[in-house]
């Protein structure tokens, strides 16, 4: 078993501003064979947490268990872990073969077993043809695969990856990301992967742990994070482009509840109301009537006309009576090949819509937005928590 259990872990570095812990009471249970991704912005504590698991840092409080054994006082070399770093950390004077074999030689394994393990790893990683080369003769992707292979040959209980792809270009990063995914499928080993790139997190992890300011915001499968974010931070961090947010308040309506946008602008389309009658809205929503909330919609849930529209100028409204239509003006067009992102101004708000590439829109065009309110998300503006 290679289960990893963290229980109320704290870590504070001397001289930290306000003595704020780098890791603050983190508890996390990583199953045997699971690919867990730790993701979050710089300074959120994800790399510190990985170093605590590896034994490179000492926790101030809490326990770290590996395969059922508390390892807080166990030195790194005895934890049966292998770590892959961001900067490869290869020995420049050793060949690929010797880099891969270095840790096994330190363990004084038989020469035949070392050769067998190295060649098996080289075959899996596509390095068999470069075993006699020095690192300087390798590409960046090959060097990273050597770093991964050096961890593989040790056959550890747990693999730790500390942003291993951040030094690679986009195309090579995608290829290496896929290779690590295939490696996990072959080995069925426990892997803990740190990244700040939410695309890497979504495509690689069995589960994702989203962190902020040393604490865990949410732990869930990628699809659950995307479709049911626990709070505003997760909703805005997971997804590319990010979720659109509109400030407003909730009020009761004949059909259930209505969201009324908070907007001081008097431009046409700036003030609007959405009827929210979906049955999934929980009783918690009723507790926030007349309170400030944030309404969230993913870019793919904002529908726009495919062809250039010639909308008449909408007259100014006082805000009394019926709500004006949701009119948006295109401020930026981002063609992405398979899809296009439209940056739209609605009053004081900038929204992003993801549309098919067939749409032929122009800058400055005004169009009518049709939000898919069956996929609406509501959050408390006070706590940031999702209203479910």
N, C-alpha and C positions, 0 to 999 in steps of 0.2 A: 504494500500500500504506500502511495506517495501523496497522501492527503496533507494539505497545508492549512493550519488553523491559526489565525491571529486573534488574540483576545485582549481588547482594550489596550492597544499599543499607544504609548506616548513617547515622543522624542522632541527635546528642545535643545537647540544649539546655544552655547554660551554667547552672550552679546546680541542675541536676536532682539529685534525691535519689539519692545513691550513684552519680552519673554514669551511671545506667541509660539506655541509648539509647531514644529514642522510637520509632525504627525500627532493628531489629537484624538485619542480614544478610538482608534480604528479597530473594528472587529470584522473579520472576513474568513469565510470557510471555503476553501478551494478543493474541489473533489479530486480524487485520484484519476489521472488521465485527462483532466480538464484543461482547456486553453483559456486562461483568464487574462484579460487585458486591463491594465491600469491606465486610464486616460484622464487628461485634464490639462489646464494651462500651465505655463512655467511657474514653478514655485508652489504647486499644489500639494507636494509631498510624495508624489508617486515614485520618484527615484530613491528618495530616502527610505520609503517602505520596502523597496526591492533590496536595498543595501542592508536593511535590518534583517530581512529573511536570509540573505547571504552570510550574515555575520560580520560584514564590513563596518557596521555601526552597532552600537549597543543601545537597546531600548531603556528608557528611564523607568518605564512601568509597563506591565502587561506581560503576556506569555506568547511565545512562538513555538508551535508544535509542528514537527515534520514526521510523517508516518507514525503518529501516535506518541512521539517522544518530544518532551520539552527541550529545546536546544538553545535557550538564552545564554547558557554558559559554555556551550560547545563551540570550539574554534571553527572558522570557516572550512578548513581542510577536512574536518571530520563530519561535516553536515551532508556529504554526498550530494552536492549541488554542482551545477556547471553554469557559468555566467558568460554571456556574450555581450561585449561592450560596444559602445558607439564608435570608438576609434580603432577597432579591429584588434589592437594590442598584439600584433605578430612580431616575432623576432626577425629582424631584417637580415641577419647573417645566416639564418637556417633555411633550408629548403622547405617546400610545402610538406613533404613527408615528415621531416624532423619537427616542424611546427605542430603537426597533428599528433606526433608520437611523444612530444615533450612531457606531457603530464603522465603518460603511461610509464615512461622511463623513470620518472621520479618515484613512481610506485613500485619500481623494480619488477614489473611483470615480465614473463618470459618473452624473449625476442620474437619467437614465432607468433605468439598471441598478439603482440604489438603490431606486427606486420599485417596480420589477418584483420584486426580491427581498423587499421588505417586504410587498407585497400577497400574494405567494405564501405567505409564512410565516403571515400573518394569516389567510388562507383555511384553511390546514391546521390552525391552532390555534383557530379559531372567534373570531377577534378583529377580523374585517373591519368589524363594526358599531361598534367602539369606538376606531378609530384616531385620532379627533380628541379623545378624552377625556384628562384628566390622571390620573395613578395614583391620586390620592385619590378619584376617582369610580369606581374599580374594586373588585370583590370580591377576596378573598384569592386565590381560584383564578385569576382573570383576571390578577392581578399576577404570579403564578407563571408563567403561560403567556407573559406578555410577556418575563419573564426567559429562558424557554426559547427564545422566538422571537428574541431578541437574539443568542443563540448560533447559532440556525439560519441566520440571514441571512448570517453570515460564511462559511458552508460550510466549516467547519474539517475537519481530518483526524480529530480526536478531540474528543469531548464529555466534559467532566468535570462531575459533579454532586456537590455537597457537601451532603448531607442536605436536599435542596430541598423536601421535603414536611413537615418537622417542625413548621412553623408553622400547618399547616392542620388543620381539624377532621376527624374520622374519615371522614365521608361524602365530603367533598371530596378528602381524601387518596386514597381508593380510586379516585375518578374521574380524578384527575390522574395517578395511578400507571398506570392503563390508557391514558391519553393518551400518556404517555412511551413505553409499550410499543409502541403503534401507530406513534409517531414513529420509533422504532428500526426497525420493520419496513419503513416507507416509505423511510427514508434509507439503510438498511443500513450505517450509520456505526459506527465504533468508539466505544463509550460505557463510561465508568468511573464507577460510581455508589457513593457512600459512604452508609451508613445504619447505625443501631444497631438498627433494627427487622428482626427475622429474617423477619417475614411479608412485608415489602417485598422482602427479598433472595430469598426462595423464589419469589415470584410474578413477579419481573422478570428475574432474571439467567439468561443462558445458562450461566454458571458463577459460583460463589460462592467468594470467598477469605475464610475465617474467620480473624480475627486475635485475638491476645491478647498483651499485654505487648510489643508491638513485633515479634512474630514471627508467622509463618504457621502455623496449626494444621492446615489442610487446604484444598485447592483442588479442587473437583469440581462436577459438575452438581447441581442441587437434589435430585433423587431419590437420587443417590448419597450426598449428605451425610446425608439423612434415613435411608436404609436401611443404609448402611455407614459410620457415623461412625468416624473414625480414632482418637479418644480420648474420654475422659470429658467434656472441655470441649465438644467439638463435639456430642456426644450430648445434653448437657444444655442447650446454647444453641439448637440447631436443633430446632424442634418446639414447637407450642403446643396443649395443655399440654406441658410438658417430659417427657422420658423419666423413668420411675420407676427408682430405683436401690435395690438391696438388697445390703448387705455380707455376705460369707460366705467360705467356703473351698470348694475343689474336692476331691473324693475319687473314687477309682475305685469302680465298681459293676459288677455283672454285665452291665448293658446298655450300659456305656461309662463315662460320668462322671456324678457327681451333685453338685449344688450344695447345700451345707448352710448355712442362714442363721446368721449370727452375731448372737445376740440374748440379752441377759442377762435379759430379761423372762420370767416364769414364767406369764404369762397364756395362756389357751387360744389356740392358733393362732399363737403368737409364734415357736415353733421349728418349722421345717419343712424339708423336703428336696425338691428337684426332680431327677428323673432326666433327664439330658441325653444322649440317644442319637442325636441328629440327625447324619446323615453329614457335614454341612458343618463340624462341629467339627474343626479342624485339629490337626495334631500339636503345635502350640504350646500347646494346652490341656493336653496331657499334661505339659508342662514346668512347669505351675503347680499340680500336685496338691499339696495340703496347704499351699498358699500363699494369702494373702488376695486375694480378687477382689471385683469389683462385678458384679452381674448387673443388666442393664438390660432393661426392657420398656416399649414405648410404651403410652400409655393405651388405645388401641384394641385392644391385645392382652391386656387383662384383661377377661374375660367374667364378667358377673354375671347372676343371674336377672332377668327382666323384671318379674315381679310381686313384691309384698311377701311375703317369706318369714318363716315363723315357726319359726326354728331353735331346737332345744332348747339349753340351756346346755351347752357342752362342758366336761367336767371337766378339771381341771388335769392335766398330764402331767409326768412327771419328765424326759422327754427320752430315756428308754431305750426300746428297741423301735421299733415303727412310729411314723412321724411323725404328729402330729395333723393334722387337715384345716386348710386355709388359710382361717381364719375372719377376716372383716373387719367392722368397725363403721363405719357412715356418720357422719361428723363434719360434712360440709358438702355441700350440693346446689347446683349452679350450672346452672340451666336456660339454655340458649343458643339456644332455638328449634328448630333442626334437629337438635340433639343436647344431651345433658346430661352434665356432669362431676360425678362422685362422688368426694369426698375421703374416703378410707377409712383407718382405723387398723388396722394389722396388727402387734400387739406394740408395738414402739418406732418402727415405720416408718409414714409417711404415704404412701399411694399414691393416684394419680388414675386413674380409669377413665372412658373415653369410651363412652357408651352411647346407644342410640336414645332419642328423647323419649318413647316409649310406656311406658317403665318407670315405675312408680308406687312410688317408694321414700320412706321417711320417715327423719328424723333419728333416730339411735340404733339403727336396724335393724341386725341382724346377718345376714350372708349369707356364702355360700361363694364364693370367687373361683376361677375356672378360667383360669389363665394359658395362653396359646398359646405353647408352648415352641419351636415351629418358627420363631419370630421373636425368640428370645432373643439378647441381646448380652452378651458377657463382656469385662471390662476388668481389667487388672492394678491392684490397689490401690496398688502402689508407684510405677509409672511413669505410670499413667493410660492407657496404650496399649491399643487393642483387641486381643483375642486371636483371631486369625483363622487 
